[in-house]
Amino acid sequence: MKARKKRNRTVISVGTDAAEVKIYTLRSKLGYTTNQCRWYDLGKRQARAFSDLAAAKIFAQQKSIALANGLRDIDAVSLRDVEIFKSCEHRVRRFGVTLPAVVEEWLSAREVLSDVSLMEATRFYTRHHAGVTRIALNDALPLFYQAKQAAKVSNAYLKVTRCYMAKFQKQFGPILLTDITTPEIDRFLRESSGAGVTKNNLRRTLVTLFTWARSQGYLQEDRKTAPERSQTFQVTDDAPAIWTPEEMRKLLAVCPKNLLPLVVIGAFSGIRSAEIDRLEWQDVLWDQGYIEVKGRKAKTKARRLVPLRDNLKQWLEPHRKDTGFICHLNNHSLRLSYLGQKAGFGWRQNALRHSYASYRLAEIQDAAKVALELGNSPEKLFKHYRELVTPEAAKEWFGITPLRGQASASI
């Protein structure tokens, strides 16, 4: 674009040859200025006047391009169009982008959002992302495990948690926590293997993870997390699996020496396997007739005293020490599974604790007291264990004592 002065007018040339458009800035004697675009179209001279030079330049550029491409009848750019264009450019400049870039970004967003407006999408983002630290599941999980270890959770709990999270991470690892939705979690739980109890346990672990994430500022603090809003699964109200007195005698007859304390404490006191793993000999109050489950060792974090039955004393006496863990072994599940196979009828998950609850409730008919011993709720205990066994069977159960040399025998 070249400009030259000629008497009382300035000439600006846009384009070349047949596509040339000249802009004449004409000044009248009265002081008025007119910007006139002149060009040839099909051999005829054409002209259009503009009061604003910027509008004339834009028109000249458009007309020159149109002439070069054989196009005709290009509408004139009005002063209002120019003002709108300049205003838009000024408004986007503070974000460090150009107007064409803004239009391109808008078009891309519209293609993704379809019928959803950009403002609606922005409000959604603000509700779910504003003020939170953006972190993917892959990066959050190591921090979650560290927090649990610092809280001194049991190795068994951490192992189960890692197992559950491995499945979840495989599917959602690279995704931001804020972007994982309730419908996605519902689908994940439905497609997971296992019965209703297993799915509910998996859901409970996810709730724990996301609740922790919310406390760390990774999720909005004023609303429920996606797992908290997810569905739970119906669990059949089946009677818990227990051992008969005869089956327990067979188990004890083939039980290895290093595993025997875990089995007899579970069977005759109802203490959870994970809690037994943390018990020390100092926790056995021999003279007072109790086993103390300290708060830091209990699943519920509440201290409780469990009766030390006479038959349990007889089983533990040959193993008695002043200090140290009572039964601190790895791979409890595998060892117990092998024990059940050796006895000839397999192992039943949690049957030691269930057996104690059933026989103890039949013995004293006091759900509240038994629940206190177990660290459980009376309602749940009464619902599951009432009338499961007879008082006569309970007497036989707590009458199981070691045969001569059996408690200290090494199998």
N, C-alpha and C positions, 0 to 999 in steps of 0.2 A: 504494500500500500504506500504510494508515493504522494506527496503534497507539494504544490508549487503555487506561488502567488501571481496573479495577473490583474493589474489595475486594482479594482475594488473587490476583487473576489479571490478566494483560495480554491484550488482544484486538488482533489484527492482522487487518485486512480486505484480502482480495485479490479484485479483480474487483468487478462490480456486478450487481445484480438477480439473475436466475436463475443467473448465472455467479459469484456471490459465494462465496468460501471464507474462513471465519474460522479464525484460529489462536488458540487459547486456551493461554496459558502458566499452568499450574496449579501452585501450591506447597502441598505438604502440610504438616501440622504437624510432621512428622518431618524436613522440610528437602528432600524430594525434589521435583524439578521435572519436569513432563510437558508436552509440546507437543502439543496435540490440534487436528487439523484437522476442521472441521465444515462441512457443506454439504448442500443439498437436491438429491436426484436423483429425478425423477419424483414429486415430492411427498413423498418419504420422507427423513427426516433421516439423514445418514450421518456417520460419524466415523472418524478414524484417528489413532492416537497415535504420537508420535516422541519419543525421548529427546533428540534433537539438533535445535535450532531451525533450523539451516541446512537440514537435510533436510526439515523441515516446510515451510519457505518454498518450496523447489524443488517439492515435491509440490503445494503450494497453487497455485503459478503454472501448473504443468502441468494440474492438475484444472480451474482456472478457464478456461484456454484450451480444454480439451476440452469443458466445459459450454457455452461460448459457441459452439462449432462443432457441438454436438449429439452429441458423442462420449461414450462410456461405458467403464467398466472400465479406466481407466488404472492400470497397475501402480504400486505405491508405489516411491519412490526410497529405496533402503536407505542406511544410514550408510556402508557400504563404497563405494557408488556416489559419494556426496558426497566421500568422502576421495580416491577416485581422480581425480575431476574437479578437486578443489582441488590435488592433487599435480601433475597434468598442467599446469594453468594456471601453477603456480609454476615448473615446469621450463622452459616455453617463454618465460616473461616475460623471462629474461635475454637472449634474442635480440631483444627488442623487438617481438614479435608476439603475437597472440591465439591461443587454442586453435582457434577456427573457421578462422582463416587457415592454421594448420598443417595441419588436416584437408584444407582445400581444396587446398593445395600438394601434399600427399601423394596425393590423388586424381588431380590433374593429372599428376604424375610416373608414377603407376601406369598411367594411360591411354597414356602415351608408351612406357613400358618394357615393357608387356605382361607377359610371363612372367619378365622379369629383375627380381631384387630390387633395392631401393634400395641395400642394402649392397654388392651386387656392382657396381652402377653407380658407387658412391662409390669402391670400390677401383680400378676402371678409371680413373676420373678422376684419382685420386691417383697412379697409376703413370705416366700420360701428361701430366699438367698441373702437378702439385705442384712448386713450386720453379723453374718456368720462366716467362719473360716472355711473356705472351700477345700475339701479333702476327700480323696477317693478311698474306697473301702480297702484297697491294697495298702494304703499308707496308714489308715486308722487302726487296722487290726493289730500290728505290732505294738502300738501304743496302748491298746486295750489289754493285751496280754501282760504288758509290763505293769499296768495299773492293778490287775488282778493279782499278780505275783507280789507286788508291794503290799497288797491287802492281806497277804498270807492265806490265800485260799488253798484248799487241798490239791495235791497233785492229781488226784482222781477227778476232781471237778475241772481242773485246767485241761486235763487230757480229753474229757468228754466235750468240753467247750471247743477245743481245737478241732476235734473230729467234726462237730456240727458246722463250724465256721469254714472248714475246708470245702464243704459242698457249696456253701453260700458264696464263698470267694471265687470259686471256679466259674460261677455264672455272673457275678456282679463286681468282680475285682476292680476293673478300671473305672467304674462308674462313681460319680460323686455321691456321697451319702444323701445330700439334699435332693438328688435326682431319682433315688430309689422310691418307688411309689407303693402304696398299699395293694393295688391290684396285682402288681408284679410279685409282691411277697405272698399274696394269697395263692397265686398260680404256682410259685415255687414250693409252697407247703403242700398243695394238693398233689403235685407231681413227685414229691419226695416219697421214698419207700418207708414202710413201717405202718403200724396201726395208729389209732387216734392218740394213744398215750405218747408215742414217739414223736408224732407231729406236734403235739402240744408242748413237749419238752424242747423241741427245736424252736418253736415259736417263742417260748419263754427265754431261750438263750438270745434270740434276736432282739427281744424287748430289752434285755439287759444291756446288750451292745449299744443299741440306739439311745437308751436312757443315759448311758455313760457318755456317749457322743454329744448329747444335748447339754450335759453338765459341763462339757469342755468347750462349748461354743461352736460346735460343728453343725448344730441344728437349731432351729428357732426354739426358744425356751418357753414360749407362751402357748404351745399347742402339743397335742399328742403326736408321738412319732408314728411312722408308717406301720411298724410291727404292732404297736399298741392298738391300732385301728383294724388290724387284720383279724380274720375269723379264727375261732377255736374249733376243735373237732370233738365230736361226740365220742365218749368212752363207754364201752359196755360195762355194766355194773356186775362184773363177775366176782365170785368169792376169791380171795387171794390164795395163791398156792402155798401149802404148808407141808411139813414132814409129819409122818406118823411117828409115835415112839419107836416102833420097830425099825423104821427106816433110819431114824437117827442113830440107833444102836449100830446099824450096819455101817453108816458113815463114819462113826467114831472108831469102829474096829479097824478101818483101813486108813485112817487119817494120819498123815505124817506128823512127826513131833513138832516141827516148826510152824505148822499150820493149825494145830489143834487148839491153841488159845483163841484164835480168831473164831473158830467154829463154835466152841463151847460158850464164849462170851456172847456171840450173836444169838445162839439158841436159848440160853438160859438167863439173858439179861435184856435182849432186844436192842442193844446198842448197834447203830449203823456201822457197816463195814468201814466206811471212810473215817468214822469217829474212832473205831477200834484201832485203825492204823496210826492214830495220833495219841493213843493212850500210853501212859508210862506206868511202871510198877508203883510209883509214888501215888498214883491216882486210885489204887486199890486200898481202901480203908478197911483192912482186915478186922481190926478190933471193933470198929463201929458197924460193920456189916453192910457197907455200901461201896459202890464204884462211883467216883466223882468224875462227871463229864464237865470239864471246865468250859466257860463261855467261849474261849478262843479256839477250843477244839470241837465245839458242837456245831452242827449244821445251822441251827437257828440262832447261834451266838448267845444262847441263854444257858447258864449253869444249871445242872440238875444232878440229883443223886439217884442212883439205880440200885435196887436191892442186890446184895451179894448172897445169892441162895447157897444153902448148905451143899447141894450137889455141885454147884459151880466152884465153890471153894475146894472141894476134893479134886476136881479136874485141874485147877490152877496151881494147887499147892506144890506139886513136883517141879513146876517151872518157875516158882517164885524167886524174885530177885529184889534187891534193894532199890536199884535205879535202872534206867534204860527203858526203851520201848518194849511193850509186851509182844507185839507182833508187827514188825515194820518190814513188810515184804513187798516186792514188786510183782506185778501181774497176778493180782488176787483172782481175777475172773478166770484166767487160764488154769490156775492151780485148783480152784473150786470146781471148774468144769471137769478136770481130770479126776478129781476126787469122786464126783458123781458117777463118772464112767466106771471107776474102779469098784464102786459099791454095787454097780449093776443096774442102775435105773436113771442115770443122768442127773444133772444139776438143775434146780429151780431158782430162778432169779429172785432175790430178796426173801426166800422162803425161811431163812433163819429168823429174821425180824418178824415176819408174818406169823411164824409158829409161836414165838414167845407171846406176841400180842393176843393170839387166839387162846392159848392155854392159860395165860395169866388172867384174861377177862373171864374165862369160864371158872377159874379158881376163886376170884374174889368178887365178881359181879359188880365192879366199880369202874366204869369207863373213865371217869375223871382222873382217878388215881393212876390207872394204867397209862392214860394219855400223858400224864405228868412224867412218868417214868420213861416213856418213849420220846418225849419232846414233840408231841403231836396234838391235834385238836380232838377233844372228846367226841364231837359230832362225827368226824370222819371215822374214828375208831369204832364207835358204837354201830355205825352204819355197816361197816365191812366185817367186823369180827363177832358180832352178837350171835350166839347160838351156833357158832361154827363147829365147836367141839364140846364134848360133855365134861362135867367136873371130874368124872372118873378118869377120862383120858388126860386131863390136866394133872391129876395126881400122879399118874404113871409117867408123864413127861418130866416133871420136876423130881421124879424119883430115879431118873437115869443117873447112875453113878459109875465110876470106872471099876472094871474088874481088877483083880490083883495085878499090879504092874502095868495096867493098860494106859494110864495117863502119862507115864513117862517112857513108854515104848517108842522106839524109832522105827517107823515103817519104811 
